[in-house]
Amino acid sequence: MFVWLFHRISGVILILLIAFKFLTGFGIDKHFGQESVEFWRALHNNTPSNITLLFLFIYHSLYGLRTIIFDLGYKREKELFWVFSVLGLVLFIIISLYFYLKP
């Protein structure tokens, strides 16, 4: 039940975060004035929001894929949950390390 609820909540948060990324991208592109570009750039390159976006994207997409596989007839739901949870964690760690620990 918690996983289903978190999947719904993560979808809403993803919509908000992606809208935030679009808005800050427009700010960087000088749509809100030349003098405010650095303000928008700082918001756009905000590490906590980027990490949250990455985590929610991986979680939401893998859980959606798990749901599709389950709907197609694969009946071992707990096995799918753990496989996709471990896969998601590994993907999140690898991508985070690649983007945020580069010299």
Order of alpha helices (4+ residues) and beta strands (2+ residues): alpha-alpha-alpha-alpha
